[in-house]
Amino acid sequence: MVTKAAKSGLKPGDITPAEVAAWMMQALDGAYVLHQSVAVSEIMQRFGDEFAWINENGSMAIKSSVLKAFDAMTGDDVVWERSGRLWRQRQYYDLPGRQQP
């Protein structure tokens, strides 16, 4: 698969985890939620499998440095809803902390 980054002439290493995290933030700002499956698929398509992948068990993963940058950018404004496997904007009823049931 040729990524959008490769089509633009960028090589692996030209894109930083912070740039991928910024895309995640932009995607979340454009919608109420960002599902993990959509994030992984889009990251792989846009930036390549250096930042996201599907492992042998079929589980989706995003590189920890991307998630760390995303957490730093979004602060307490975004929560991870574990049951839905998605990020969303924090609501008044949410528990303290990033992870929600």
N, C-alpha and C positions, 0 to 999 in steps of 0.2 A: 504494500500500500504506500502510495506517495502522499506524504503529509502536506498540509498547506504551507508549513514552514519550509519544507524542501522545495516546493514549487516556487517559493519566493526567493530561493537562493540561500536560505539560512541552513547552517550545518548544525549537527548536534553539538552542544556546548555554547552555541550562540544565544540560546534561550535560557533564561534563568528560572529557577523555581518561583521567584517572586513574580515574574511575568505570567506564568501559568496561574498562579494564585490570583493575580489581578484579573485574568480572564474569568476565573470562577466567581469572583466578586461581581464583575460586570454581568455575568449570566444570572446570578442571584438577584441583582438589582432590577433586572429586566422581567423577573417573574417572582412569584411569592416563594417558590421553593426551587431547590436544585437537587434533583435525585442523584444518588451516587452513580447509578447506571448510566445516566445521561452525561454526567461529568466525566466518567472514565472513557466513554465512547468518544466524546468530543475532544478530550485531551489527547487521546491516541490519534485521532484524525488530524487535529490541528498542530500538535507539538511532537507526536511520535511516542513510541512505547518506552522512552526513557523516563517519562513522568507518570505514566499509568499503564496498567496491564491487567490481563486476566490470567490468573495462575493455573496450574495443572488441575486444581480442584474446581475450577470454574468460578472462583471467588475474584471479585474485582478489587483492585488496589490502586491507591494513589500514593506516590512517593512521599515519604514523611517530611522531606524538606519543603514540598509544596504545601502540605497541610499545615506545617508550622508557620509558613509565610501567610497563608490564608487566615489562620487563627490570629496572628499579629495584626493583620489588616482589618479584620472585622471586629475584634475585641469582644465585648459582651453583647453586641447588637445581633449576633447570629448564633443559633443553637443547632446542635446535631440531634435530630430525632432518630434515635436508634431503631425504634420499631418500624419506621417507614424508610430507613436508610436514606435520609435526606437532610440537607441543611435548609433552614428557613429563618426568617426574621424573628427575633425575640418578641414574645407577646406578654402582656401583663400577668397572665396566669402561669408562666413558666417558672420552674424551680430555679434556684440559683445554680450557676455553673453552665458550661457549654452543653453537656450531654443531658438529654431529656429521655424519659422512658418511651 
